[in-house]
Amino acid sequence: MGEGRSGPWRLRPRTGQPRQGARFTDRLTKSAARNIFYGGSLFFLAVFIALVAHSHYYIRAVSTDESKLTPSVVAGKRIWERHSCINCHTILGEGAYFAPELGNVWVRYGGREDPD
Ligand code: HEC
C-alpha cells in the first residue's frame, strides 16, 4: 500500500520526507478499505438475492399464464430444450439466427387461422 492517492509525488525526492502541506490523514486505512470491501460485498449480495427472488416471483405470478400451459405446450418446451432447437432457431425472437424464426413458420403454416 505504498502508492495510494498520496503517491510518491507527495514526497520529496531523495529524502522521502513528506512535501510541505502533504496530508497523510486523508489516506484510506487498511481497516476502512476492508470494511468497504465487506460492506459493499454484503450489500450487493443482498441486492442480488432480492432481485433473484423478485424475478422468481414475477415469472410465477405475472409473466406466465399457467392456465394456458397445456400438456402439449409443456411437451413442446421439453422437446425444444432436449434437442437444443435454440442453437439454430429463434422463437419469439429468442435464440440463434441460423435457422428461421419458428414464430414466423407457425404463421406461414396457418397457425393464426387454426392454432391447433
Ligand atoms: C442444426 C441447426 C438446427 C437445429 C438444431 C434445428 N433446426 Fe429446424 N431448421 C434448421 C434450418 C437451417 C432450417 C431451414 C431449412 C430450410 O428452410 O430449407 C430449419 C427448418 C425448420 C422448420 C421448418 C421451417 C419452414 O420454413 O418450414 C421447422 C418447423 C423447424 N426447423 C423446427 C425445428 C425444431 C422443433 C427443432 C428442435 C427439435 C429444430 N428445428 C432444430 C436448422 C436447425
Backbone and ligand atoms as CSV (ligand in chain L), in Angstrom:
chain,resi,resn,atom,element,x,y,z
A,1,MET,N,N,0.845,-1.205,0.000
A,1,MET,CA,C,0.000,0.000,0.000
A,1,MET,C,C,0.873,1.246,0.000
A,2,GLY,N,N,2.044,1.230,-0.686
A,2,GLY,CA,C,2.952,2.363,-0.642
A,2,GLY,C,C,2.463,3.530,-1.473
A,3,GLU,N,N,1.724,3.278,-2.556
A,3,GLU,CA,C,1.445,4.334,-3.522
A,3,GLU,C,C,-0.049,4.492,-3.758
A,4,GLY,N,N,-0.749,4.962,-2.731
A,4,GLY,CA,C,-2.173,5.211,-2.887
A,4,GLY,C,C,-2.400,6.567,-3.512
A,5,ARG,N,N,-3.376,7.265,-3.019
A,5,ARG,CA,C,-3.648,8.603,-3.543
A,5,ARG,C,C,-2.535,9.571,-3.145
A,6,SER,N,N,-1.846,9.204,-2.060
A,6,SER,CA,C,-0.739,10.057,-1.656
A,6,SER,C,C,0.547,9.403,-2.129
A,7,GLY,N,N,0.716,9.336,-3.439
A,7,GLY,CA,C,1.830,8.625,-4.053
A,7,GLY,C,C,3.134,9.382,-3.912
A,8,PRO,N,N,4.134,8.958,-4.626
A,8,PRO,CA,C,5.493,9.477,-4.449
A,8,PRO,C,C,5.614,10.968,-4.769
A,9,TRP,N,N,4.667,11.509,-5.571
A,9,TRP,CA,C,4.741,12.947,-5.870
A,9,TRP,C,C,4.520,13.799,-4.627
A,10,ARG,N,N,3.955,13.131,-3.581
A,10,ARG,CA,C,3.770,13.869,-2.332
A,10,ARG,C,C,5.051,13.913,-1.504
A,11,LEU,N,N,6.056,13.127,-1.929
A,11,LEU,CA,C,7.276,13.027,-1.135
A,11,LEU,C,C,8.408,13.820,-1.799
A,12,ARG,N,N,9.286,14.305,-0.979
A,12,ARG,CA,C,10.474,14.983,-1.516
A,12,ARG,C,C,11.374,13.954,-2.173
A,13,PRO,N,N,12.007,14.330,-3.288
A,13,PRO,CA,C,12.992,13.423,-3.877
A,13,PRO,C,C,14.125,13.172,-2.874
A,14,ARG,N,N,14.753,12.060,-2.969
A,14,ARG,CA,C,15.906,11.637,-2.143
A,14,ARG,C,C,15.540,11.389,-0.692
A,15,THR,N,N,15.032,12.410,0.026
A,15,THR,CA,C,14.817,12.220,1.461
A,15,THR,C,C,13.618,11.339,1.733
A,16,GLY,N,N,12.634,11.362,0.830
A,16,GLY,CA,C,11.426,10.574,1.060
A,16,GLY,C,C,10.537,11.189,2.118
A,17,GLN,N,N,10.852,12.395,2.556
A,17,GLN,CA,C,10.014,13.052,3.550
A,17,GLN,C,C,8.787,13.662,2.866
A,18,PRO,N,N,7.697,13.805,3.614
A,18,PRO,CA,C,6.513,14.431,3.020
A,18,PRO,C,C,6.828,15.855,2.573
A,19,ARG,N,N,6.268,16.226,1.428
A,19,ARG,CA,C,6.410,17.602,0.974
A,19,ARG,C,C,5.651,18.509,1.918
A,20,GLN,N,N,5.945,19.795,1.791
A,20,GLN,CA,C,5.220,20.783,2.585
A,20,GLN,C,C,3.728,20.687,2.271
A,21,GLY,N,N,2.930,20.574,3.316
A,21,GLY,CA,C,1.488,20.598,3.092
A,21,GLY,C,C,0.894,19.254,2.725
A,22,ALA,N,N,1.730,18.232,2.562
A,22,ALA,CA,C,1.159,16.923,2.237
A,22,ALA,C,C,0.436,16.378,3.463
A,23,ARG,N,N,-0.777,15.858,3.268
A,23,ARG,CA,C,-1.538,15.349,4.401
A,23,ARG,C,C,-1.700,13.849,4.257
A,24,PHE,N,N,-1.258,13.130,5.262
A,24,PHE,CA,C,-1.386,11.675,5.187
A,24,PHE,C,C,-2.658,11.198,5.874
A,25,THR,N,N,-3.392,12.152,6.482
A,25,THR,CA,C,-4.598,11.739,7.180
A,25,THR,C,C,-5.723,11.390,6.215
A,26,ASP,N,N,-5.625,11.851,4.951
A,26,ASP,CA,C,-6.718,11.556,4.020
A,26,ASP,C,C,-6.523,10.197,3.354
A,27,ARG,N,N,-5.578,9.432,3.848
A,27,ARG,CA,C,-5.297,8.131,3.259
A,27,ARG,C,C,-6.292,7.107,3.790
A,28,LEU,N,N,-6.706,6.204,2.921
A,28,LEU,CA,C,-7.630,5.147,3.326
A,28,LEU,C,C,-6.865,4.143,4.181
A,29,THR,N,N,-7.346,3.920,5.383
A,29,THR,CA,C,-6.653,2.934,6.214
A,29,THR,C,C,-7.027,1.529,5.766
A,30,LYS,N,N,-6.228,0.576,6.213
A,30,LYS,CA,C,-6.453,-0.813,5.823
A,30,LYS,C,C,-7.828,-1.287,6.293
A,31,SER,N,N,-8.172,-0.936,7.544
A,31,SER,CA,C,-9.455,-1.438,8.067
A,31,SER,C,C,-10.625,-0.753,7.377
A,32,ALA,N,N,-10.458,0.539,6.997
A,32,ALA,CA,C,-11.540,1.197,6.259
A,32,ALA,C,C,-11.722,0.523,4.904
A,33,ALA,N,N,-10.604,0.197,4.249
A,33,ALA,CA,C,-10.692,-0.478,2.951
A,33,ALA,C,C,-11.371,-1.840,3.104
A,34,ARG,N,N,-11.024,-2.551,4.205
A,34,ARG,CA,C,-11.630,-3.863,4.430
A,34,ARG,C,C,-13.131,-3.717,4.668
A,35,ASN,N,N,-13.493,-2.710,5.465
A,35,ASN,CA,C,-14.926,-2.503,5.724
A,35,ASN,C,C,-15.689,-2.166,4.460
A,36,ILE,N,N,-15.092,-1.343,3.618
A,36,ILE,CA,C,-15.756,-1.013,2.360
A,36,ILE,C,C,-15.914,-2.270,1.517
A,37,PHE,N,N,-14.867,-3.090,1.492
A,37,PHE,CA,C,-14.924,-4.317,0.699
A,37,PHE,C,C,-16.030,-5.244,1.200
A,38,TYR,N,N,-16.006,-5.552,2.512
A,38,TYR,CA,C,-17.006,-6.492,3.034
A,38,TYR,C,C,-18.403,-5.880,3.024
A,39,GLY,N,N,-18.485,-4.623,3.401
A,39,GLY,CA,C,-19.795,-3.961,3.395
A,39,GLY,C,C,-20.387,-3.923,2.001
A,40,GLY,N,N,-19.558,-3.537,1.029
A,40,GLY,CA,C,-20.035,-3.487,-0.353
A,40,GLY,C,C,-20.434,-4.854,-0.856
A,41,SER,N,N,-19.598,-5.873,-0.536
A,41,SER,CA,C,-19.927,-7.226,-0.989
A,41,SER,C,C,-21.249,-7.693,-0.398
A,42,LEU,N,N,-21.429,-7.477,0.912
A,42,LEU,CA,C,-22.672,-7.912,1.550
A,42,LEU,C,C,-23.870,-7.159,0.982
A,43,PHE,N,N,-23.694,-5.848,0.796
A,43,PHE,CA,C,-24.800,-5.048,0.273
A,43,PHE,C,C,-25.230,-5.558,-1.098
A,44,PHE,N,N,-24.253,-5.782,-1.992
A,44,PHE,CA,C,-24.641,-6.186,-3.340
A,44,PHE,C,C,-25.094,-7.629,-3.388
A,45,LEU,N,N,-24.606,-8.455,-2.449
A,45,LEU,CA,C,-25.144,-9.807,-2.356
A,45,LEU,C,C,-26.627,-9.750,-1.987
A,46,ALA,N,N,-26.953,-8.870,-1.025
A,46,ALA,CA,C,-28.359,-8.722,-0.620
A,46,ALA,C,C,-29.196,-8.223,-1.788
A,47,VAL,N,N,-28.669,-7.244,-2.546
A,47,VAL,CA,C,-29.407,-6.742,-3.714
A,47,VAL,C,C,-29.625,-7.869,-4.718
A,48,PHE,N,N,-28.578,-8.666,-4.936
A,48,PHE,CA,C,-28.665,-9.764,-5.898
A,48,PHE,C,C,-29.734,-10.767,-5.477
A,49,ILE,N,N,-29.736,-11.151,-4.195
A,49,ILE,CA,C,-30.713,-12.125,-3.711
A,49,ILE,C,C,-32.126,-11.560,-3.843
A,50,ALA,N,N,-32.282,-10.268,-3.533
A,50,ALA,CA,C,-33.604,-9.664,-3.656
A,50,ALA,C,C,-34.071,-9.676,-5.112
A,51,LEU,N,N,-33.161,-9.397,-6.053
A,51,LEU,CA,C,-33.544,-9.388,-7.460
A,51,LEU,C,C,-33.896,-10.793,-7.948
A,52,VAL,N,N,-33.147,-11.797,-7.476
A,52,VAL,CA,C,-33.458,-13.173,-7.860
A,52,VAL,C,C,-34.850,-13.544,-7.346
A,53,ALA,N,N,-35.118,-13.208,-6.092
A,53,ALA,CA,C,-36.430,-13.505,-5.516
A,53,ALA,C,C,-37.521,-12.796,-6.293
A,54,HIS,N,N,-37.271,-11.544,-6.663
A,54,HIS,CA,C,-38.277,-10.800,-7.416
A,54,HIS,C,C,-38.506,-11.425,-8.790
A,55,SER,N,N,-37.417,-11.835,-9.476
A,55,SER,CA,C,-37.571,-12.467,-10.789
A,55,SER,C,C,-38.414,-13.735,-10.661
A,56,HIS,N,N,-38.107,-14.525,-9.630
A,56,HIS,CA,C,-38.835,-15.778,-9.442
A,56,HIS,C,C,-40.329,-15.494,-9.221
A,57,TYR,N,N,-40.601,-14.547,-8.366
A,57,TYR,CA,C,-41.986,-14.182,-8.109
A,57,TYR,C,C,-42.652,-13.690,-9.393
A,58,TYR,N,N,-41.951,-12.823,-10.133
A,58,TYR,CA,C,-42.532,-12.209,-11.329
A,58,TYR,C,C,-42.872,-13.274,-12.374
A,59,ILE,N,N,-41.951,-14.232,-12.552
A,59,ILE,CA,C,-42.172,-15.271,-13.565
A,59,ILE,C,C,-43.386,-16.117,-13.184
A,60,ARG,N,N,-43.485,-16.453,-11.895
A,60,ARG,CA,C,-44.592,-17.305,-11.465
A,60,ARG,C,C,-45.926,-16.564,-11.468
A,61,ALA,N,N,-45.930,-15.303,-11.042
A,61,ALA,CA,C,-47.195,-14.624,-10.754
A,61,ALA,C,C,-47.649,-13.691,-11.867
A,62,VAL,N,N,-46.729,-13.160,-12.669
A,62,VAL,CA,C,-47.108,-12.118,-13.622
A,62,VAL,C,C,-46.884,-12.530,-15.075
A,63,SER,N,N,-45.664,-12.974,-15.409
A,63,SER,CA,C,-45.326,-13.104,-16.823
A,63,SER,C,C,-45.725,-14.444,-17.429
A,64,THR,N,N,-46.147,-15.408,-16.612
A,64,THR,CA,C,-46.565,-16.700,-17.150
A,64,THR,C,C,-48.032,-16.946,-16.814
A,65,ASP,N,N,-48.810,-17.234,-17.880
A,65,ASP,CA,C,-50.216,-17.550,-17.658
A,65,ASP,C,C,-50.331,-19.071,-17.547
A,66,GLU,N,N,-50.230,-19.569,-16.300
A,66,GLU,CA,C,-50.156,-21.017,-16.127
A,66,GLU,C,C,-51.420,-21.731,-16.598
A,67,SER,N,N,-52.551,-21.011,-16.606
A,67,SER,CA,C,-53.792,-21.674,-17.009
A,67,SER,C,C,-53.752,-22.098,-18.474
A,68,LYS,N,N,-52.863,-21.464,-19.263
A,68,LYS,CA,C,-52.774,-21.819,-20.686
A,68,LYS,C,C,-51.663,-22.812,-20.986
A,69,LEU,N,N,-50.955,-23.283,-19.948
A,69,LEU,CA,C,-49.878,-24.247,-20.168
A,69,LEU,C,C,-50.477,-25.648,-20.266
A,70,THR,N,N,-50.927,-26.003,-21.480
A,70,THR,CA,C,-51.490,-27.333,-21.681
A,70,THR,C,C,-50.359,-28.352,-21.718
A,71,PRO,N,N,-50.699,-29.657,-21.582
A,71,PRO,CA,C,-49.656,-30.693,-21.662
A,71,PRO,C,C,-48.857,-30.615,-22.960
A,72,SER,N,N,-49.494,-30.220,-24.070
A,72,SER,CA,C,-48.732,-30.175,-25.318
A,72,SER,C,C,-47.740,-29.016,-25.318
A,73,VAL,N,N,-48.096,-27.915,-24.657
A,73,VAL,CA,C,-47.138,-26.811,-24.524
A,73,VAL,C,C,-45.938,-27.267,-23.706
A,74,VAL,N,N,-46.218,-27.979,-22.625
A,74,VAL,CA,C,-45.139,-28.463,-21.758
A,74,VAL,C,C,-44.248,-29.431,-22.526
A,75,ALA,N,N,-44.890,-30.355,-23.289
A,75,ALA,CA,C,-44.104,-31.323,-24.065
A,75,ALA,C,C,-43.263,-30.608,-25.112
A,76,GLY,N,N,-43.825,-29.573,-25.741
A,76,GLY,CA,C,-43.077,-28.813,-26.742
A,76,GLY,C,C,-41.853,-28.145,-26.149
A,77,LYS,N,N,-42.022,-27.600,-24.967
A,77,LYS,CA,C,-40.873,-26.955,-24.310
A,77,LYS,C,C,-39.787,-27.983,-23.994
A,78,ARG,N,N,-40.230,-29.181,-23.550
A,78,ARG,CA,C,-39.246,-30.240,-23.271
A,78,ARG,C,C,-38.472,-30.588,-24.531
A,79,ILE,N,N,-39.185,-30.767,-25.665
A,79,ILE,CA,C,-38.507,-31.099,-26.930
A,79,ILE,C,C,-37.548,-29.976,-27.319
A,80,TRP,N,N,-38.051,-28.747,-27.222
A,80,TRP,CA,C,-37.246,-27.569,-27.559
A,80,TRP,C,C,-35.938,-27.560,-26.781
A,81,GLU,N,N,-36.024,-27.908,-25.485
A,81,GLU,CA,C,-34.816,-27.867,-24.665
A,81,GLU,C,C,-33.948,-29.103,-24.886
A,82,ARG,N,N,-34.571,-30.300,-24.958
A,82,ARG,CA,C,-33.777,-31.519,-25.057
A,82,ARG,C,C,-32.994,-31.558,-26.363
A,83,HIS,N,N,-33.585,-31.065,-27.471
A,83,HIS,CA,C,-32.920,-31.165,-28.771
A,83,HIS,C,C,-32.253,-29.858,-29.182
A,84,SER,N,N,-32.175,-28.926,-28.248
A,84,SER,CA,C,-31.422,-27.681,-28.472
A,84,SER,C,C,-31.795,-26.974,-29.760
A,85,CYS,N,N,-33.071,-26.886,-30.064
A,85,CYS,CA,C,-33.530,-26.169,-31.260
A,85,CYS,C,C,-33.037,-24.725,-31.228
A,86,ILE,N,N,-32.821,-24.207,-30.028
A,86,ILE,CA,C,-32.438,-22.799,-29.861
A,86,ILE,C,C,-31.029,-22.541,-30.393
A,87,ASN,N,N,-30.247,-23.613,-30.599
A,87,ASN,CA,C,-28.905,-23.413,-31.159
A,87,ASN,C,C,-28.965,-22.898,-32.589
A,88,CYS,N,N,-30.068,-23.146,-33.295
A,88,CYS,CA,C,-30.190,-22.683,-34.683
A,88,CYS,C,C,-31.357,-21.723,-34.849
A,89,HIS,N,N,-32.476,-21.995,-34.185
A,89,HIS,CA,C,-33.714,-21.230,-34.385
A,89,HIS,C,C,-33.883,-20.161,-33.325
A,90,THR,N,N,-34.672,-19.144,-33.685
A,90,THR,CA,C,-35.232,-18.259,-32.668
A,90,THR,C,C,-36.697,-18.635,-32.500
A,91,ILE,N,N,-37.221,-18.366,-31.307
A,91,ILE,CA,C,-38.660,-18.450,-31.114
A,91,ILE,C,C,-39.056,-17.229,-30.297
A,92,LEU,N,N,-40.002,-16.470,-30.804
A,92,LEU,CA,C,-40.368,-15.175,-30.223
A,92,LEU,C,C,-39.126,-14.291,-30.057
A,93,GLY,N,N,-38.226,-14.389,-31.037
A,93,GLY,CA,C,-37.053,-13.526,-31.045
A,93,GLY,C,C,-35.890,-13.985,-30.197
A,94,GLU,N,N,-36.069,-15.110,-29.497
A,94,GLU,CA,C,-35.039,-15.574,-28.553
A,94,GLU,C,C,-34.311,-16.768,-29.153
A,95,GLY,N,N,-32.992,-16.686,-29.304
A,95,GLY,CA,C,-32.230,-17.815,-29.813
A,95,GLY,C,C,-31.213,-17.409,-30.856
A,96,ALA,N,N,-30.816,-18.381,-31.713
A,96,ALA,CA,C,-29.761,-18.142,-32.706
A,96,ALA,C,C,-30.381,-17.778,-34.058
A,97,TYR,N,N,-29.579,-17.103,-34.895
A,97,TYR,CA,C,-30.109,-16.580,-36.158
A,97,TYR,C,C,-29.730,-17.441,-37.354
A,98,PHE,N,N,-29.415,-18.714,-37.117
A,98,PHE,CA,C,-29.003,-19.584,-38.213
A,98,PHE,C,C,-30.207,-20.062,-39.023
A,99,ALA,N,N,-31.297,-20.407,-38.352
A,99,ALA,CA,C,-32.450,-21.026,-38.996
A,99,ALA,C,C,-33.671,-20.116,-38.791
A,100,PRO,N,N,-34.756,-20.377,-39.535
A,100,PRO,CA,C,-35.910,-19.467,-39.468
A,100,PRO,C,C,-36.500,-19.326,-38.065
A,101,GLU,N,N,-37.024,-18.121,-37.796
A,101,GLU,CA,C,-37.796,-17.859,-36.572
A,101,GLU,C,C,-39.055,-18.709,-36.608
A,102,LEU,N,N,-39.237,-19.547,-35.592
A,102,LEU,CA,C,-40.331,-20.517,-35.663
A,102,LEU,C,C,-41.694,-19.861,-35.452
A,103,GLY,N,N,-41.713,-18.675,-34.858
A,103,GLY,CA,C,-42.972,-17.931,-34.800
A,103,GLY,C,C,-43.477,-17.598,-36.191
A,104,ASN,N,N,-42.550,-17.238,-37.104
A,104,ASN,CA,C,-42.940,-16.936,-38.481
A,104,ASN,C,C,-43.369,-18.199,-39.218
A,105,VAL,N,N,-42.674,-19.316,-38.929
A,105,VAL,CA,C,-43.044,-20.584,-39.565
A,105,VAL,C,C,-44.473,-20.944,-39.164
A,106,TRP,N,N,-44.754,-20.750,-37.877
A,106,TRP,CA,C,-46.092,-21.046,-37.346
A,106,TRP,C,C,-47.147,-20.235,-38.103
A,107,VAL,N,N,-46.870,-18.934,-38.333
A,107,VAL,CA,C,-47.816,-18.090,-39.072
A,107,VAL,C,C,-47.953,-18.600,-40.504
A,108,ARG,N,N,-46.828,-18.929,-41.151
A,108,ARG,CA,C,-46.853,-19.383,-42.547
A,108,ARG,C,C,-47.608,-20.699,-42.680
A,109,TYR,N,N,-47.530,-21.560,-41.656
A,109,TYR,CA,C,-48.271,-22.823,-41.689
A,109,TYR,C,C,-49.748,-22.630,-41.368
A,110,GLY,N,N,-50.179,-21.399,-41.115
A,110,GLY,CA,C,-51.583,-21.135,-40.839
A,110,GLY,C,C,-51.944,-21.182,-39.376
A,111,GLY,N,N,-51.002,-20.945,-38.493
A,111,GLY,CA,C,-51.246,-21.000,-37.055
A,111,GLY,C,C,-52.259,-19.976,-36.573
A,112,ARG,N,N,-52.303,-18.801,-37.239
A,112,ARG,CA,C,-53.243,-17.768,-36.803
A,112,ARG,C,C,-54.690,-18.190,-37.050
A,113,GLU,N,N,-54.916,-18.841,-38.188
A,113,GLU,CA,C,-56.293,-19.221,-38.516
A,113,GLU,C,C,-56.727,-20.439,-37.713
A,114,ASP,N,N,-55.800,-21.375,-37.496
A,114,ASP,CA,C,-56.137,-22.634,-36.826
A,114,ASP,C,C,-55.007,-23.015,-35.873
A,115,PRO,N,N,-54.982,-22.439,-34.663
A,115,PRO,CA,C,-53.877,-22.630,-33.736
A,115,PRO,C,C,-53.565,-24.098,-33.418
A,116,ASP,N,N,-54.542,-24.989,-33.563
A,116,ASP,CA,C,-54.270,-26.375,-33.231
A,116,ASP,C,C,-53.718,-27.131,-34.451
L,1,HEC,C1,C,-28.514,-27.574,-36.701
L,1,HEC,C2,C,-29.425,-26.450,-36.700
L,1,HEC,C3,C,-30.909,-26.742,-36.441
L,1,HEC,C4,C,-31.460,-27.321,-35.336
L,1,HEC,C5,C,-30.751,-27.842,-34.085
L,1,HEC,C6,C,-32.876,-27.309,-35.552
L,1,HEC,N1,N,-33.173,-26.768,-36.770
L,1,HEC,FE1,FE,-35.011,-26.508,-37.532
L,1,HEC,N2,N,-34.217,-25.806,-39.225
L,1,HEC,C7,C,-32.873,-25.530,-39.412
L,1,HEC,C8,C,-32.718,-24.901,-40.716
L,1,HEC,C9,C,-31.382,-24.433,-41.303
L,1,HEC,C10,C,-34.000,-24.805,-41.285
L,1,HEC,C11,C,-34.379,-24.219,-42.637
L,1,HEC,C12,C,-34.369,-25.261,-43.683
L,1,HEC,C13,C,-34.837,-24.662,-44.980
L,1,HEC,O1,O,-35.571,-23.672,-44.978
L,1,HEC,O2,O,-34.511,-25.237,-46.021
L,1,HEC,C14,C,-34.912,-25.409,-40.332
L,1,HEC,C15,C,-36.267,-25.516,-40.526
L,1,HEC,C16,C,-37.164,-25.828,-39.535
L,1,HEC,C17,C,-38.601,-25.834,-39.704
L,1,HEC,C18,C,-39.368,-25.564,-40.952
L,1,HEC,C19,C,-39.316,-24.139,-41.343
L,1,HEC,C20,C,-40.084,-23.924,-42.638
L,1,HEC,O3,O,-39.828,-22.893,-43.213
L,1,HEC,O4,O,-40.899,-24.746,-42.993
L,1,HEC,C21,C,-39.136,-26.174,-38.502
L,1,HEC,C22,C,-40.614,-26.296,-38.140
L,1,HEC,C23,C,-38.038,-26.436,-37.605
L,1,HEC,N3,N,-36.861,-26.218,-38.261
L,1,HEC,C24,C,-38.187,-26.832,-36.308
L,1,HEC,C25,C,-37.145,-27.232,-35.517
L,1,HEC,C26,C,-37.317,-27.800,-34.199
L,1,HEC,C27,C,-38.650,-28.008,-33.496
L,1,HEC,C28,C,-36.084,-28.095,-33.748
L,1,HEC,C29,C,-35.703,-28.766,-32.433
L,1,HEC,C30,C,-36.292,-30.080,-32.217
L,1,HEC,C31,C,-35.128,-27.688,-34.767
L,1,HEC,N4,N,-35.811,-27.189,-35.827
L,1,HEC,C32,C,-33.764,-27.820,-34.648
L,1,HEC,C33,C,-31.841,-25.777,-38.548
L,1,HEC,C34,C,-31.996,-26.400,-37.330
